[in-house]
Amino acid sequence: MIARYVLTSTCLSSGTMNLTQSLRVFLQGKDRVTLRDEEGEIYDCSVNWRQNRLEGLAPYYAKRRLGVNDKIALHLEGDEIGLEALTPAAKPARVRFPEPERKPQPEAAPEKPEKRVKVTPYPKEVIFPHKPVASEVPAFAVDLEALGFSRESGSAPWVFRAAMGRRTFHVALAKFGEMEARELLNYRQQGRVQYAAIVAGESSKPEALAEIATVRPSGLVQVGLAYASPEALQRLVRLRSAFPVGPLDIERLLREGRIDLETIAGLEQEISGVLRERSHFSAVLTLLADQPPQQVFLLADLMPMAREMNLEADHLQNVLESLSNPPFLLLRRLSPGEFLMRQTVEQALADWVEYAQVMAQRLRVVLQER
């Protein structure tokens, strides 16, 4: 069995690793465990069940030069755990090879040895301890801003605000392993945001959901953490180009606990139903295009051609009723199933275009006055 682990700053500073769901199952009943790295070096680590972590990994982190958000593959087989650093930047410490033997040279006049001073530069956060270090903005921030959110923080947890007139809510997000799940949950339980979620790729969804399950309050699912995948957010952005998806749709998914490709597929089905109604509207206008103005017709007169266009009677009835009401007023309903064609479809479309242009002009004037 292979599990993946994402390092946090806490892991690096303490030389520990949190006990994920897969690690708990593998280490059940053990107080100590042997870990072996890529080069065969062995690390004898202790299992601290009280603090929910594996201790004694500081030498390995230093050897591989690992940093925050670096990934480690854990090979859970037999009595040992195999360690494999997945980050390309992770390299073993440099090995110094013995210099080749030099032939004796004729003695020369002794020279004064040059004095060299080795200087190790300090990190900026050490030289300027009070200056905040800017964090790299995650890629999912661009997607959320495209979906109508505004970012209000410069580091994890990444807080986004959705302003919808009288309705406003905040959501805090953190990449899987960027901060402790308990810490992110506390951020929500303190009332600082209405929702909080861990962002992880679809391939890491099982591990992320297992981590979320460990901090879920008993009987209080509505105040727990949600899961979101970058793939699902990108799909929402593409969906927005065809239909006005917004923060309200995302809030519903956050309440349900997941924003993944599966839930987005369900949302796409709902939207396809709405788009299908638009196609029904267009199909009925096509049927009515042959009707002369000031003529009375029955719904039954249109049904033969409607069936050829895969229109059911109830769909046809709903569209005809809509066309009888403002702002369309293409038809006049005389009795159930009986309608008067006020004008041709071509003339009605021209009137609707004119109406839309006049309204757009009025709105521009109103907005300028404000």
C-alpha positions as CSV (number, residue, x, y, z in Angstrom):
1,M,0.0,0.0,0.0
2,I,1.3,3.5,-0.9
3,A,0.2,6.7,0.8
4,R,1.2,10.2,0.1
5,Y,2.0,12.8,2.8
6,V,2.4,16.6,2.4
7,L,4.8,18.3,4.8
8,T,3.8,21.3,6.9
9,S,6.0,23.8,8.7
10,T,5.1,22.1,12.0
11,C,6.3,18.7,10.7
12,L,9.7,20.2,9.6
13,S,10.3,22.1,12.8
14,S,9.5,19.2,15.1
15,G,10.7,16.3,12.9
16,T,7.3,14.7,13.0
17,M,4.6,13.4,10.7
18,N,0.9,13.5,11.6
19,L,-0.9,10.1,11.8
20,T,-3.2,10.0,8.7
21,Q,-5.9,7.4,8.4
22,S,-3.7,5.0,6.4
23,L,-0.9,5.4,9.0
24,R,-3.2,4.7,11.9
25,V,-4.4,1.5,10.3
26,F,-0.8,0.4,9.5
27,L,0.6,1.3,12.9
28,Q,-2.3,0.0,15.0
29,G,-0.9,-1.5,18.3
30,K,2.7,-0.3,17.7
31,D,4.7,2.2,19.8
32,R,7.8,2.1,17.6
33,V,8.4,1.6,13.9
34,T,11.3,1.3,11.6
35,L,11.5,3.6,8.5
36,R,13.9,3.1,5.6
37,D,14.7,5.8,3.0
38,E,15.7,5.5,-0.6
39,E,19.3,4.8,0.2
40,G,18.6,2.1,2.8
41,E,19.3,4.3,5.8
42,I,17.1,3.3,8.8
43,Y,15.3,5.6,11.2
44,D,13.9,4.2,14.4
45,C,10.8,6.3,15.1
46,S,8.3,6.4,18.0
47,V,4.5,6.5,17.6
48,N,3.0,9.2,19.9
49,W,-0.7,8.3,19.9
50,R,-1.5,11.0,22.4
51,Q,-0.3,13.8,20.2
52,N,-1.3,11.9,17.0
53,R,2.1,11.9,15.3
54,L,5.2,9.9,14.3
55,E,8.4,11.3,15.9
56,G,12.1,11.0,14.9
57,L,12.1,12.1,11.3
58,A,14.2,15.3,11.6
59,P,17.4,13.6,10.3
60,Y,15.6,12.4,7.1
61,Y,14.1,15.9,6.5
62,A,17.5,17.5,6.8
63,K,19.2,14.8,4.6
64,R,16.7,15.3,1.8
65,R,16.5,19.1,2.2
66,L,12.7,19.0,2.3
67,G,10.5,22.1,2.7
68,V,6.9,23.1,3.3
69,N,4.4,21.4,0.8
70,D,7.0,18.8,-0.3
71,K,5.5,15.4,-0.8
72,I,6.7,12.0,0.6
73,A,5.5,8.6,-0.6
74,L,5.0,6.1,2.2
75,H,5.3,2.4,1.2
76,L,3.4,0.6,3.9
77,E,4.6,-3.0,3.5
78,G,5.8,-5.6,6.0
79,D,7.2,-4.3,9.3
80,E,8.8,-1.3,7.8
81,I,7.7,2.0,6.2
82,G,9.6,3.0,3.0
83,L,10.3,6.7,2.5
84,E,10.5,8.3,-0.9
85,A,10.7,12.0,-1.4
86,L,8.5,13.0,-4.4
87,T,9.8,16.6,-4.8
88,P,12.3,17.1,-7.6
89,A,14.2,19.7,-5.5
90,A,14.8,17.2,-2.7
91,K,18.4,16.0,-2.9
92,P,20.7,14.1,-0.6
93,A,23.5,15.9,1.2
94,R,26.6,16.3,-1.0
95,V,29.2,13.6,-0.6
96,R,32.9,14.7,-0.7
97,F,35.1,12.3,-2.6
98,P,38.8,12.0,-1.7
99,E,41.1,14.1,-3.8
100,P,43.4,12.2,-6.2
101,E,47.0,11.7,-4.9
102,R,49.3,14.4,-6.1
103,K,52.9,13.9,-7.1
104,P,55.4,15.8,-5.0
105,Q,56.4,19.1,-6.5
106,P,59.7,21.0,-6.0
107,E,59.6,23.0,-2.9
108,A,59.0,26.7,-3.5
109,A,59.4,29.7,-1.3
110,P,56.7,29.6,1.4
111,E,53.9,32.0,0.8
112,K,51.5,33.5,3.2
113,P,48.3,31.5,3.1
114,E,45.3,33.4,1.8
115,K,42.7,33.9,4.6
116,R,39.2,33.0,3.5
117,V,36.0,33.6,5.4
118,K,33.0,31.5,4.7
119,V,29.8,33.6,5.0
120,T,26.4,31.9,5.1
121,P,23.5,34.3,4.2
122,Y,20.6,34.6,6.6
123,P,17.1,34.2,5.4
124,K,15.1,37.4,5.1
125,E,12.7,36.3,7.8
126,V,15.7,36.1,10.2
127,I,17.2,39.5,9.2
128,F,13.7,41.2,9.2
129,P,11.7,39.2,11.7
130,H,8.9,41.7,11.8
131,K,8.4,41.9,8.1
132,P,5.7,39.4,6.9
133,V,6.9,37.0,4.2
134,A,4.5,37.0,1.2
135,S,3.0,33.6,0.4
136,E,2.5,32.4,-3.1
137,V,-1.1,32.8,-4.1
138,P,-2.6,29.4,-5.0
139,A,-3.9,28.7,-8.5
140,F,-7.4,28.1,-7.2
141,A,-7.6,31.8,-6.1
142,V,-7.8,32.8,-9.8
143,D,-10.7,30.4,-10.3
144,L,-12.7,31.6,-7.3
145,E,-12.2,35.3,-8.4
146,A,-13.5,34.3,-11.8
147,L,-16.6,32.8,-10.1
148,G,-17.4,36.1,-8.2
149,F,-15.3,35.9,-5.0
150,S,-12.8,38.4,-3.8
151,R,-9.7,37.4,-1.9
152,E,-9.2,39.0,1.6
153,S,-6.0,37.3,2.9
154,G,-2.4,36.9,1.7
155,S,-1.6,33.6,3.3
156,A,-3.2,30.4,4.6
157,P,-6.0,30.1,5.4
158,W,-7.0,31.8,2.2
159,V,-10.2,33.8,2.9
160,F,-12.6,34.7,0.1
161,R,-15.7,36.9,0.3
162,A,-18.8,36.5,-1.7
163,A,-20.9,39.7,-1.8
164,M,-24.4,39.3,-3.2
165,G,-26.2,42.5,-2.2
166,R,-28.0,41.8,1.1
167,R,-26.3,38.4,1.3
168,T,-22.6,38.0,2.1
169,F,-20.5,35.0,3.3
170,H,-16.9,34.1,3.8
171,V,-15.0,30.9,3.1
172,A,-11.5,29.9,4.3
173,L,-9.5,27.5,2.2
174,A,-6.2,25.7,2.7
175,K,-4.3,23.3,0.5
176,F,-4.0,19.8,1.8
177,G,-1.0,19.8,4.2
178,E,-0.7,23.6,4.2
179,M,-2.1,23.8,7.7
180,E,-3.6,21.5,10.3
181,A,-7.2,20.4,9.7
182,R,-8.0,21.1,13.4
183,E,-6.6,24.7,13.0
184,L,-8.7,25.3,9.9
185,L,-11.8,23.9,11.6
186,N,-11.2,26.2,14.6
187,Y,-11.1,29.1,12.2
188,R,-14.7,28.4,11.3
189,Q,-15.9,27.5,14.7
190,Q,-14.7,30.8,16.0
191,G,-17.2,32.5,13.6
192,R,-14.5,34.2,11.5
193,V,-15.9,32.5,8.3
194,Q,-19.1,30.7,7.5
195,Y,-17.4,27.9,5.6
196,A,-14.0,26.2,5.5
197,A,-12.6,23.6,3.2
198,I,-9.4,21.7,2.4
199,V,-8.3,21.9,-1.3
200,A,-6.7,18.8,-2.7
201,G,-6.5,17.2,-6.2
202,E,-8.9,14.5,-7.2
203,S,-6.1,11.9,-6.9
204,S,-5.6,12.9,-3.2
205,K,-9.3,13.0,-2.4
206,P,-9.4,9.8,-0.2
207,E,-6.6,11.1,2.0
208,A,-8.1,14.5,2.3
209,L,-11.6,13.1,3.2
210,A,-10.0,10.8,5.8
211,E,-8.2,13.8,7.3
212,I,-11.5,15.8,7.3
213,A,-13.3,12.9,9.0
214,T,-10.8,12.9,11.9
215,V,-11.8,16.4,13.0
216,R,-15.5,16.3,12.2
217,P,-17.6,17.2,15.2
218,S,-19.9,14.4,16.3
219,G,-23.5,15.2,15.2
220,L,-22.5,18.6,13.8
221,V,-21.7,18.0,10.2
222,Q,-22.9,21.5,9.3
223,V,-19.9,23.1,11.2
224,G,-17.3,20.7,9.8
225,L,-14.8,21.0,7.0
226,A,-15.7,20.6,3.3
227,Y,-13.6,19.2,0.5
228,A,-12.8,21.0,-2.8
229,S,-10.7,20.0,-5.7
230,P,-8.9,22.4,-8.1
231,E,-10.3,20.3,-11.1
232,A,-13.9,21.0,-9.9
233,L,-13.3,24.7,-9.6
234,Q,-11.7,24.9,-13.1
235,R,-14.8,23.0,-14.4
236,L,-17.1,25.5,-12.8
237,V,-15.2,28.4,-14.5
238,R,-15.7,26.7,-17.9
239,L,-19.4,26.1,-17.0
240,R,-19.8,29.8,-16.2
241,S,-19.1,30.6,-19.9
242,A,-22.3,28.7,-20.8
243,F,-24.5,29.5,-17.8
244,P,-24.2,32.2,-15.0
245,V,-22.9,30.0,-12.2
246,G,-22.1,32.1,-9.1
247,P,-21.3,32.1,-5.3
248,L,-24.8,30.9,-4.4
249,D,-24.3,27.7,-6.3
250,I,-20.9,27.2,-4.6
251,E,-22.4,27.9,-1.2
252,R,-24.9,25.1,-1.7
253,L,-22.1,22.7,-2.5
254,L,-20.1,23.8,0.6
255,R,-23.2,23.0,2.7
256,E,-23.3,19.6,1.2
257,G,-19.6,19.1,2.1
258,R,-18.0,18.6,-1.3
259,I,-17.0,20.5,-4.5
260,D,-15.6,17.7,-6.6
261,L,-16.1,16.5,-10.2
262,E,-19.0,14.2,-9.0
263,T,-21.0,17.1,-7.5
264,I,-20.2,19.3,-10.5
265,A,-21.6,16.6,-12.8
266,G,-24.9,16.8,-10.9
267,L,-24.9,20.6,-11.2
268,E,-24.3,20.3,-14.9
269,Q,-27.4,18.1,-15.2
270,E,-29.5,20.8,-13.5
271,I,-28.2,23.4,-15.8
272,S,-28.7,21.3,-18.9
273,G,-32.4,21.2,-17.8
274,V,-32.6,25.0,-17.8
275,L,-30.8,25.2,-21.1
276,R,-33.2,22.6,-22.5
277,E,-36.1,24.9,-21.6
278,R,-34.4,27.6,-23.7
279,S,-34.3,25.2,-26.6
280,H,-38.0,24.5,-26.1
281,F,-38.7,28.2,-26.3
282,S,-36.7,28.5,-29.6
283,A,-38.5,25.4,-31.0
284,V,-41.9,26.9,-30.3
285,L,-41.0,30.2,-32.0
286,T,-40.0,28.1,-35.0
287,L,-43.4,26.4,-35.0
288,L,-45.2,29.7,-34.8
289,A,-43.2,31.3,-37.6
290,D,-45.7,29.9,-40.2
291,Q,-48.7,31.3,-38.4
292,P,-50.2,34.5,-39.9
293,P,-51.1,37.4,-37.6
294,Q,-54.6,37.9,-36.1
295,Q,-55.4,34.2,-36.6
296,V,-56.8,31.8,-33.9
297,F,-55.2,28.4,-33.5
298,L,-55.4,25.5,-31.1
299,L,-52.5,23.8,-29.2
300,A,-53.6,20.6,-31.0
301,D,-52.9,22.2,-34.4
302,L,-49.2,22.5,-33.4
303,M,-48.8,19.0,-31.9
304,P,-47.9,17.0,-35.1
305,M,-44.9,19.2,-35.9
306,A,-44.1,19.5,-32.2
307,R,-43.7,15.7,-31.9
308,E,-41.2,15.8,-34.8
309,M,-39.1,18.2,-32.8
310,N,-39.4,16.0,-29.6
311,L,-41.6,18.6,-27.9
312,E,-44.1,17.2,-25.4
313,A,-47.6,18.7,-25.0
314,D,-46.8,20.2,-21.5
315,H,-43.6,21.8,-22.8
316,L,-45.5,23.4,-25.7
317,Q,-48.3,24.5,-23.3
318,N,-45.8,26.2,-20.9
319,V,-44.0,28.1,-23.7
320,L,-47.3,29.3,-25.3
321,E,-48.5,30.6,-21.9
322,S,-45.2,32.5,-21.5
323,L,-45.6,34.1,-24.9
324,S,-49.0,35.3,-23.8
325,N,-47.6,37.3,-20.9
326,P,-45.4,40.5,-20.7
327,P,-42.9,41.3,-22.0
328,F,-43.5,39.0,-25.0
329,L,-47.3,39.4,-25.7
330,L,-46.9,37.5,-29.0
331,L,-50.1,35.6,-28.3
332,R,-53.4,36.2,-26.6
333,R,-54.9,33.3,-24.6
334,L,-58.6,33.0,-25.5
335,S,-59.4,29.8,-23.6
336,P,-57.5,26.7,-22.4
337,G,-55.6,25.5,-25.4
338,E,-56.8,28.3,-27.7
339,F,-54.6,31.3,-28.7
340,L,-54.7,34.4,-31.0
341,M,-51.5,35.2,-32.9
342,R,-51.2,39.0,-32.4
343,Q,-48.3,39.5,-34.9
344,T,-45.7,37.5,-36.8
345,V,-42.7,36.0,-35.0
346,E,-40.4,38.1,-37.2
347,Q,-42.1,41.4,-36.2
348,A,-42.2,40.3,-32.5
349,L,-38.5,39.6,-32.5
350,A,-37.8,43.1,-33.9
351,D,-40.0,44.6,-31.2
352,W,-38.1,42.6,-28.5
353,V,-34.7,43.8,-29.8
354,E,-35.9,47.4,-29.8
355,Y,-37.2,46.9,-26.2
356,A,-33.9,45.5,-25.1
357,Q,-31.9,48.4,-26.7
358,V,-34.1,51.0,-25.0
359,M,-33.8,49.3,-21.6
360,A,-30.0,49.1,-22.0
361,Q,-29.8,52.8,-22.8
362,R,-32.0,53.7,-19.8
363,L,-29.8,51.6,-17.5
364,R,-26.7,53.3,-18.7
365,V,-28.2,56.7,-17.9
366,V,-29.3,55.5,-14.4
367,L,-25.8,54.1,-13.6
368,Q,-24.1,57.4,-14.7
369,E,-26.4,59.4,-12.5
370,R,-25.4,57.3,-9.5
